[in-house]
Amino acid sequence: MMDYSYESEHTKFMRELLEKNPQLESKRLEARNIWWDKKLDKEEQKRFNESDEPMKPYVYFGG
């Protein structure tokens, strides 16, 4: 039988941090919205992929 009462030090730290600072959750969501939660524009993505120039071999040498 599994002992589900165990709590790691990291989990305990995070739980206590969020209890003491409830505003962190809204700040986390705000930061996530800046970088991750974006609507994907399929047409823009298509243009981006089509304009991608393949990498040349031996990019670190003059040529």
PyMOL Python script that loads the backbone (N, CA, C, O; Angstrom):
from pymol import cmd

cmd.read_pdbstr("""\
ATOM      1  N   MET A   1       0.845  -1.181   0.000  1.00  0.00           N
ATOM      2  CA  MET A   1       0.000   0.000   0.000  1.00  0.00           C
ATOM      3  C   MET A   1       0.890   1.244   0.000  1.00  0.00           C
ATOM      4  O   MET A   1       1.873   1.322   0.736  1.00  0.00           O
ATOM      5  N   MET A   2       0.523   2.211  -0.840  1.00  0.00           N
ATOM      6  CA  MET A   2       1.307   3.444  -0.971  1.00  0.00           C
ATOM      7  C   MET A   2       1.013   4.396   0.184  1.00  0.00           C
ATOM      8  O   MET A   2      -0.120   4.519   0.650  1.00  0.00           O
ATOM      9  N   ASP A   3       2.069   5.058   0.624  1.00  0.00           N
ATOM     10  CA  ASP A   3       1.913   6.073   1.666  1.00  0.00           C
ATOM     11  C   ASP A   3       1.750   7.428   0.989  1.00  0.00           C
ATOM     12  O   ASP A   3       2.735   8.022   0.551  1.00  0.00           O
ATOM     13  N   TYR A   4       0.528   7.918   0.898  1.00  0.00           N
ATOM     14  CA  TYR A   4       0.246   9.174   0.219  1.00  0.00           C
ATOM     15  C   TYR A   4       0.383  10.378   1.139  1.00  0.00           C
ATOM     16  O   TYR A   4       0.083  11.498   0.724  1.00  0.00           O
ATOM     17  N   SER A   5       0.819  10.183   2.356  1.00  0.00           N
ATOM     18  CA  SER A   5       0.966  11.307   3.279  1.00  0.00           C
ATOM     19  C   SER A   5       2.331  11.980   3.133  1.00  0.00           C
ATOM     20  O   SER A   5       2.556  13.043   3.712  1.00  0.00           O
ATOM     21  N   TYR A   6       3.248  11.376   2.368  1.00  0.00           N
ATOM     22  CA  TYR A   6       4.579  11.960   2.173  1.00  0.00           C
ATOM     23  C   TYR A   6       4.473  13.243   1.355  1.00  0.00           C
ATOM     24  O   TYR A   6       3.716  13.324   0.388  1.00  0.00           O
ATOM     25  N   GLU A   7       5.248  14.238   1.766  1.00  0.00           N
ATOM     26  CA  GLU A   7       5.325  15.492   1.035  1.00  0.00           C
ATOM     27  C   GLU A   7       6.791  15.892   0.944  1.00  0.00           C
ATOM     28  O   GLU A   7       7.458  16.050   1.966  1.00  0.00           O
ATOM     29  N   SER A   8       7.289  16.055  -0.270  1.00  0.00           N
ATOM     30  CA  SER A   8       8.700  16.402  -0.446  1.00  0.00           C
ATOM     31  C   SER A   8       8.966  17.802   0.091  1.00  0.00           C
ATOM     32  O   SER A   8       8.048  18.598   0.289  1.00  0.00           O
ATOM     33  N   GLU A   9      10.241  18.081   0.320  1.00  0.00           N
ATOM     34  CA  GLU A   9      10.615  19.406   0.811  1.00  0.00           C
ATOM     35  C   GLU A   9      10.247  20.478  -0.219  1.00  0.00           C
ATOM     36  O   GLU A   9       9.813  21.573   0.140  1.00  0.00           O
ATOM     37  N   HIS A  10      10.423  20.155  -1.483  1.00  0.00           N
ATOM     38  CA  HIS A  10      10.097  21.119  -2.539  1.00  0.00           C
ATOM     39  C   HIS A  10       8.599  21.410  -2.563  1.00  0.00           C
ATOM     40  O   HIS A  10       8.193  22.569  -2.656  1.00  0.00           O
ATOM     41  N   THR A  11       7.781  20.369  -2.481  1.00  0.00           N
ATOM     42  CA  THR A  11       6.329  20.555  -2.479  1.00  0.00           C
ATOM     43  C   THR A  11       5.903  21.370  -1.268  1.00  0.00           C
ATOM     44  O   THR A  11       5.066  22.266  -1.378  1.00  0.00           O
ATOM     45  N   LYS A  12       6.480  21.057  -0.118  1.00  0.00           N
ATOM     46  CA  LYS A  12       6.154  21.802   1.105  1.00  0.00           C
ATOM     47  C   LYS A  12       6.548  23.275   0.954  1.00  0.00           C
ATOM     48  O   LYS A  12       5.784  24.168   1.319  1.00  0.00           O
ATOM     49  N   PHE A  13       7.753  23.520   0.410  1.00  0.00           N
ATOM     50  CA  PHE A  13       8.216  24.884   0.206  1.00  0.00           C
ATOM     51  C   PHE A  13       7.261  25.654  -0.710  1.00  0.00           C
ATOM     52  O   PHE A  13       6.861  26.776  -0.399  1.00  0.00           O
ATOM     53  N   MET A  14       6.899  25.039  -1.847  1.00  0.00           N
ATOM     54  CA  MET A  14       6.019  25.709  -2.804  1.00  0.00           C
ATOM     55  C   MET A  14       4.638  25.967  -2.207  1.00  0.00           C
ATOM     56  O   MET A  14       4.076  27.047  -2.391  1.00  0.00           O
ATOM     57  N   ARG A  15       4.091  24.989  -1.498  1.00  0.00           N
ATOM     58  CA  ARG A  15       2.775  25.157  -0.889  1.00  0.00           C
ATOM     59  C   ARG A  15       2.800  26.310   0.109  1.00  0.00           C
ATOM     60  O   ARG A  15       1.906  27.156   0.104  1.00  0.00           O
ATOM     61  N   GLU A  16       3.830  26.347   0.972  1.00  0.00           N
ATOM     62  CA  GLU A  16       3.933  27.410   1.972  1.00  0.00           C
ATOM     63  C   GLU A  16       4.174  28.775   1.319  1.00  0.00           C
ATOM     64  O   GLU A  16       3.620  29.783   1.757  1.00  0.00           O
ATOM     65  N   LEU A  17       4.999  28.801   0.274  1.00  0.00           N
ATOM     66  CA  LEU A  17       5.267  30.057  -0.432  1.00  0.00           C
ATOM     67  C   LEU A  17       3.980  30.630  -1.019  1.00  0.00           C
ATOM     68  O   LEU A  17       3.712  31.825  -0.892  1.00  0.00           O
ATOM     69  N   LEU A  18       3.185  29.774  -1.662  1.00  0.00           N
ATOM     70  CA  LEU A  18       1.939  30.245  -2.263  1.00  0.00           C
ATOM     71  C   LEU A  18       0.900  30.630  -1.215  1.00  0.00           C
ATOM     72  O   LEU A  18       0.087  31.525  -1.445  1.00  0.00           O
ATOM     73  N   GLU A  19       0.922  29.963  -0.078  1.00  0.00           N
ATOM     74  CA  GLU A  19      -0.004  30.342   1.004  1.00  0.00           C
ATOM     75  C   GLU A  19       0.352  31.711   1.564  1.00  0.00           C
ATOM     76  O   GLU A  19      -0.534  32.507   1.877  1.00  0.00           O
ATOM     77  N   LYS A  20       1.659  31.990   1.691  1.00  0.00           N
ATOM     78  CA  LYS A  20       2.104  33.274   2.246  1.00  0.00           C
ATOM     79  C   LYS A  20       1.997  34.408   1.231  1.00  0.00           C
ATOM     80  O   LYS A  20       1.873  35.573   1.612  1.00  0.00           O
ATOM     81  N   ASN A  21       2.044  34.072  -0.063  1.00  0.00           N
ATOM     82  CA  ASN A  21       2.046  35.079  -1.123  1.00  0.00           C
ATOM     83  C   ASN A  21       1.004  34.725  -2.185  1.00  0.00           C
ATOM     84  O   ASN A  21       1.369  34.283  -3.274  1.00  0.00           O
ATOM     85  N   PRO A  22      -0.273  34.907  -1.894  1.00  0.00           N
ATOM     86  CA  PRO A  22      -1.312  34.500  -2.847  1.00  0.00           C
ATOM     87  C   PRO A  22      -1.265  35.272  -4.166  1.00  0.00           C
ATOM     88  O   PRO A  22      -1.807  34.799  -5.165  1.00  0.00           O
ATOM     89  N   GLN A  23      -0.635  36.440  -4.196  1.00  0.00           N
ATOM     90  CA  GLN A  23      -0.541  37.219  -5.427  1.00  0.00           C
ATOM     91  C   GLN A  23       0.399  36.570  -6.440  1.00  0.00           C
ATOM     92  O   GLN A  23       0.362  36.927  -7.618  1.00  0.00           O
ATOM     93  N   LEU A  24       1.238  35.629  -6.014  1.00  0.00           N
ATOM     94  CA  LEU A  24       2.173  34.983  -6.939  1.00  0.00           C
ATOM     95  C   LEU A  24       1.452  34.225  -8.049  1.00  0.00           C
ATOM     96  O   LEU A  24       1.938  34.173  -9.179  1.00  0.00           O
ATOM     97  N   GLU A  25       0.314  33.645  -7.742  1.00  0.00           N
ATOM     98  CA  GLU A  25      -0.414  32.885  -8.757  1.00  0.00           C
ATOM     99  C   GLU A  25      -0.878  33.799  -9.888  1.00  0.00           C
ATOM    100  O   GLU A  25      -0.761  33.436 -11.058  1.00  0.00           O
ATOM    101  N   SER A  26      -1.397  34.966  -9.561  1.00  0.00           N
ATOM    102  CA  SER A  26      -1.842  35.877 -10.619  1.00  0.00           C
ATOM    103  C   SER A  26      -0.649  36.421 -11.404  1.00  0.00           C
ATOM    104  O   SER A  26      -0.747  36.624 -12.614  1.00  0.00           O
ATOM    105  N   LYS A  27       0.476  36.658 -10.725  1.00  0.00           N
ATOM    106  CA  LYS A  27       1.682  37.109 -11.421  1.00  0.00           C
ATOM    107  C   LYS A  27       2.212  36.008 -12.335  1.00  0.00           C
ATOM    108  O   LYS A  27       2.697  36.294 -13.430  1.00  0.00           O
ATOM    109  N   ARG A  28       2.126  34.770 -11.900  1.00  0.00           N
ATOM    110  CA  ARG A  28       2.573  33.645 -12.717  1.00  0.00           C
ATOM    111  C   ARG A  28       1.738  33.550 -13.990  1.00  0.00           C
ATOM    112  O   ARG A  28       2.276  33.362 -15.082  1.00  0.00           O
ATOM    113  N   LEU A  29       0.427  33.680 -13.843  1.00  0.00           N
ATOM    114  CA  LEU A  29      -0.453  33.621 -15.004  1.00  0.00           C
ATOM    115  C   LEU A  29      -0.209  34.791 -15.951  1.00  0.00           C
ATOM    116  O   LEU A  29      -0.248  34.630 -17.170  1.00  0.00           O
ATOM    117  N   GLU A  30       0.041  35.957 -15.387  1.00  0.00           N
ATOM    118  CA  GLU A  30       0.323  37.135 -16.206  1.00  0.00           C
ATOM    119  C   GLU A  30       1.602  36.929 -17.017  1.00  0.00           C
ATOM    120  O   GLU A  30       1.639  37.241 -18.207  1.00  0.00           O
ATOM    121  N   ALA A  31       2.640  36.409 -16.382  1.00  0.00           N
ATOM    122  CA  ALA A  31       3.900  36.147 -17.082  1.00  0.00           C
ATOM    123  C   ALA A  31       3.716  35.056 -18.131  1.00  0.00           C
ATOM    124  O   ALA A  31       4.285  35.139 -19.219  1.00  0.00           O
ATOM    125  N   ARG A  32       2.934  34.048 -17.816  1.00  0.00           N
ATOM    126  CA  ARG A  32       2.681  32.977 -18.788  1.00  0.00           C
ATOM    127  C   ARG A  32       1.976  33.537 -20.032  1.00  0.00           C
ATOM    128  O   ARG A  32       2.289  33.146 -21.156  1.00  0.00           O
ATOM    129  N   ASN A  33       1.038  34.440 -19.825  1.00  0.00           N
ATOM    130  CA  ASN A  33       0.317  35.035 -20.951  1.00  0.00           C
ATOM    131  C   ASN A  33       1.239  35.813 -21.877  1.00  0.00           C
ATOM    132  O   ASN A  33       1.004  35.872 -23.084  1.00  0.00           O
ATOM    133  N   ILE A  34       2.292  36.411 -21.317  1.00  0.00           N
ATOM    134  CA  ILE A  34       3.231  37.179 -22.129  1.00  0.00           C
ATOM    135  C   ILE A  34       3.953  36.272 -23.112  1.00  0.00           C
ATOM    136  O   ILE A  34       4.136  36.634 -24.274  1.00  0.00           O
ATOM    137  N   TRP A  35       4.364  35.090 -22.653  1.00  0.00           N
ATOM    138  CA  TRP A  35       5.231  34.245 -23.461  1.00  0.00           C
ATOM    139  C   TRP A  35       4.537  33.062 -24.118  1.00  0.00           C
ATOM    140  O   TRP A  35       4.938  32.663 -25.212  1.00  0.00           O
ATOM    141  N   TRP A  36       3.516  32.485 -23.499  1.00  0.00           N
ATOM    142  CA  TRP A  36       3.022  31.194 -23.952  1.00  0.00           C
ATOM    143  C   TRP A  36       1.615  31.204 -24.511  1.00  0.00           C
ATOM    144  O   TRP A  36       1.383  30.613 -25.566  1.00  0.00           O
ATOM    145  N   ASP A  37       0.699  31.827 -23.874  1.00  0.00           N
ATOM    146  CA  ASP A  37      -0.709  31.727 -24.257  1.00  0.00           C
ATOM    147  C   ASP A  37      -1.021  32.693 -25.389  1.00  0.00           C
ATOM    148  O   ASP A  37      -1.576  33.771 -25.176  1.00  0.00           O
ATOM    149  N   LYS A  38      -0.654  32.287 -26.586  1.00  0.00           N
ATOM    150  CA  LYS A  38      -0.849  33.125 -27.761  1.00  0.00           C
ATOM    151  C   LYS A  38      -1.744  32.392 -28.759  1.00  0.00           C
ATOM    152  O   LYS A  38      -1.733  31.164 -28.842  1.00  0.00           O
ATOM    153  N   LYS A  39      -2.506  33.161 -29.503  1.00  0.00           N
ATOM    154  CA  LYS A  39      -3.285  32.601 -30.602  1.00  0.00           C
ATOM    155  C   LYS A  39      -2.327  32.384 -31.767  1.00  0.00           C
ATOM    156  O   LYS A  39      -1.552  33.275 -32.113  1.00  0.00           O
ATOM    157  N   LEU A  40      -2.381  31.213 -32.364  1.00  0.00           N
ATOM    158  CA  LEU A  40      -1.509  30.904 -33.477  1.00  0.00           C
ATOM    159  C   LEU A  40      -2.170  31.337 -34.774  1.00  0.00           C
ATOM    160  O   LEU A  40      -3.249  30.861 -35.124  1.00  0.00           O
ATOM    161  N   ASP A  41      -1.506  32.252 -35.490  1.00  0.00           N
ATOM    162  CA  ASP A  41      -1.977  32.708 -36.785  1.00  0.00           C
ATOM    163  C   ASP A  41      -1.391  31.768 -37.833  1.00  0.00           C
ATOM    164  O   ASP A  41      -0.201  31.839 -38.138  1.00  0.00           O
ATOM    165  N   LYS A  42      -2.216  30.898 -38.377  1.00  0.00           N
ATOM    166  CA  LYS A  42      -1.750  29.869 -39.312  1.00  0.00           C
ATOM    167  C   LYS A  42      -1.091  30.483 -40.551  1.00  0.00           C
ATOM    168  O   LYS A  42      -0.083  29.965 -41.033  1.00  0.00           O
ATOM    169  N   GLU A  43      -1.644  31.565 -41.061  1.00  0.00           N
ATOM    170  CA  GLU A  43      -1.083  32.197 -42.253  1.00  0.00           C
ATOM    171  C   GLU A  43       0.296  32.786 -41.955  1.00  0.00           C
ATOM    172  O   GLU A  43       1.222  32.647 -42.754  1.00  0.00           O
ATOM    173  N   GLU A  44       0.425  33.439 -40.814  1.00  0.00           N
ATOM    174  CA  GLU A  44       1.714  34.000 -40.437  1.00  0.00           C
ATOM    175  C   GLU A  44       2.744  32.893 -40.219  1.00  0.00           C
ATOM    176  O   GLU A  44       3.900  33.036 -40.619  1.00  0.00           O
ATOM    177  N   GLN A  45       2.338  31.805 -39.595  1.00  0.00           N
ATOM    178  CA  GLN A  45       3.228  30.671 -39.382  1.00  0.00           C
ATOM    179  C   GLN A  45       3.675  30.067 -40.719  1.00  0.00           C
ATOM    180  O   GLN A  45       4.832  29.676 -40.874  1.00  0.00           O
ATOM    181  N   LYS A  46       2.761  29.995 -41.670  1.00  0.00           N
ATOM    182  CA  LYS A  46       3.076  29.458 -42.999  1.00  0.00           C
ATOM    183  C   LYS A  46       4.114  30.344 -43.686  1.00  0.00           C
ATOM    184  O   LYS A  46       5.089  29.838 -44.241  1.00  0.00           O
ATOM    185  N   ARG A  47       3.912  31.666 -43.651  1.00  0.00           N
ATOM    186  CA  ARG A  47       4.876  32.594 -44.265  1.00  0.00           C
ATOM    187  C   ARG A  47       6.239  32.479 -43.589  1.00  0.00           C
ATOM    188  O   ARG A  47       7.272  32.510 -44.259  1.00  0.00           O
ATOM    189  N   PHE A  48       6.244  32.348 -42.275  1.00  0.00           N
ATOM    190  CA  PHE A  48       7.492  32.218 -41.535  1.00  0.00           C
ATOM    191  C   PHE A  48       8.246  30.965 -41.972  1.00  0.00           C
ATOM    192  O   PHE A  48       9.452  31.013 -42.215  1.00  0.00           O
ATOM    193  N   ASN A  49       7.532  29.840 -42.071  1.00  0.00           N
ATOM    194  CA  ASN A  49       8.173  28.586 -42.477  1.00  0.00           C
ATOM    195  C   ASN A  49       8.666  28.640 -43.916  1.00  0.00           C
ATOM    196  O   ASN A  49       9.726  28.097 -44.230  1.00  0.00           O
ATOM    197  N   GLU A  50       7.906  29.290 -44.790  1.00  0.00           N
ATOM    198  CA  GLU A  50       8.308  29.383 -46.190  1.00  0.00           C
ATOM    199  C   GLU A  50       9.506  30.306 -46.383  1.00  0.00           C
ATOM    200  O   GLU A  50      10.291  30.107 -47.310  1.00  0.00           O
ATOM    201  N   SER A  51       9.657  31.300 -45.536  1.00  0.00           N
ATOM    202  CA  SER A  51      10.753  32.246 -45.696  1.00  0.00           C
ATOM    203  C   SER A  51      12.041  31.752 -45.037  1.00  0.00           C
ATOM    204  O   SER A  51      13.084  32.392 -45.164  1.00  0.00           O
ATOM    205  N   ASP A  52      11.977  30.649 -44.354  1.00  0.00           N
ATOM    206  CA  ASP A  52      13.138  30.115 -43.655  1.00  0.00           C
ATOM    207  C   ASP A  52      14.179  29.628 -44.661  1.00  0.00           C
ATOM    208  O   ASP A  52      13.890  28.787 -45.513  1.00  0.00           O
ATOM    209  N   GLU A  53      15.381  30.161 -44.553  1.00  0.00           N
ATOM    210  CA  GLU A  53      16.460  29.745 -45.446  1.00  0.00           C
ATOM    211  C   GLU A  53      17.210  28.602 -44.785  1.00  0.00           C
ATOM    212  O   GLU A  53      17.582  28.705 -43.615  1.00  0.00           O
ATOM    213  N   PRO A  54      17.440  27.515 -45.512  1.00  0.00           N
ATOM    214  CA  PRO A  54      18.132  26.381 -44.897  1.00  0.00           C
ATOM    215  C   PRO A  54      19.552  26.768 -44.465  1.00  0.00           C
ATOM    216  O   PRO A  54      20.213  27.583 -45.109  1.00  0.00           O
ATOM    217  N   MET A  55      19.994  26.177 -43.383  1.00  0.00           N
ATOM    218  CA  MET A  55      21.321  26.467 -42.869  1.00  0.00           C
ATOM    219  C   MET A  55      22.374  25.856 -43.800  1.00  0.00           C
ATOM    220  O   MET A  55      22.247  24.717 -44.249  1.00  0.00           O
ATOM    221  N   LYS A  56      23.415  26.644 -44.073  1.00  0.00           N
ATOM    222  CA  LYS A  56      24.486  26.158 -44.933  1.00  0.00           C
ATOM    223  C   LYS A  56      25.428  25.281 -44.108  1.00  0.00           C
ATOM    224  O   LYS A  56      25.596  25.503 -42.909  1.00  0.00           O
ATOM    225  N   PRO A  57      26.044  24.284 -44.752  1.00  0.00           N
ATOM    226  CA  PRO A  57      26.981  23.453 -44.007  1.00  0.00           C
ATOM    227  C   PRO A  57      28.222  24.259 -43.641  1.00  0.00           C
ATOM    228  O   PRO A  57      28.577  25.215 -44.330  1.00  0.00           O
ATOM    229  N   TYR A  58      28.861  23.878 -42.582  1.00  0.00           N
ATOM    230  CA  TYR A  58      30.085  24.533 -42.117  1.00  0.00           C
ATOM    231  C   TYR A  58      29.888  26.028 -41.913  1.00  0.00           C
ATOM    232  O   TYR A  58      30.628  26.841 -42.466  1.00  0.00           O
ATOM    233  N   VAL A  59      28.902  26.379 -41.130  1.00  0.00           N
ATOM    234  CA  VAL A  59      28.571  27.795 -40.940  1.00  0.00           C
ATOM    235  C   VAL A  59      29.676  28.582 -40.245  1.00  0.00           C
ATOM    236  O   VAL A  59      29.689  29.812 -40.301  1.00  0.00           O
ATOM    237  N   TYR A  60      30.604  27.884 -39.592  1.00  0.00           N
ATOM    238  CA  TYR A  60      31.641  28.590 -38.837  1.00  0.00           C
ATOM    239  C   TYR A  60      32.863  28.915 -39.680  1.00  0.00           C
ATOM    240  O   TYR A  60      33.810  29.529 -39.190  1.00  0.00           O
ATOM    241  N   PHE A  61      32.848  28.509 -40.941  1.00  0.00           N
ATOM    242  CA  PHE A  61      33.959  28.798 -41.831  1.00  0.00           C
ATOM    243  C   PHE A  61      33.492  29.808 -42.879  1.00  0.00           C
ATOM    244  O   PHE A  61      32.329  29.797 -43.282  1.00  0.00           O
ATOM    245  N   GLY A  62      34.405  30.681 -43.317  1.00  0.00           N
ATOM    246  CA  GLY A  62      34.054  31.671 -44.338  1.00  0.00           C
ATOM    247  C   GLY A  62      33.707  30.981 -45.651  1.00  0.00           C
ATOM    248  O   GLY A  62      34.177  29.877 -45.926  1.00  0.00           O
ATOM    249  N   GLY A  63      32.905  31.619 -46.434  1.00  0.00           N
ATOM    250  CA  GLY A  63      32.574  30.959 -47.680  1.00  0.00           C
ATOM    251  C   GLY A  63      31.713  31.708 -48.595  1.00  0.00           C
ATOM    252  O   GLY A  63      31.385  31.217 -49.676  1.00  0.00           O
TER     253      GLY A  63
END
""", "prot")
cmd.dss("prot")
cmd.show_as("cartoon", "prot")
cmd.util.cbc("prot")
cmd.orient("prot")
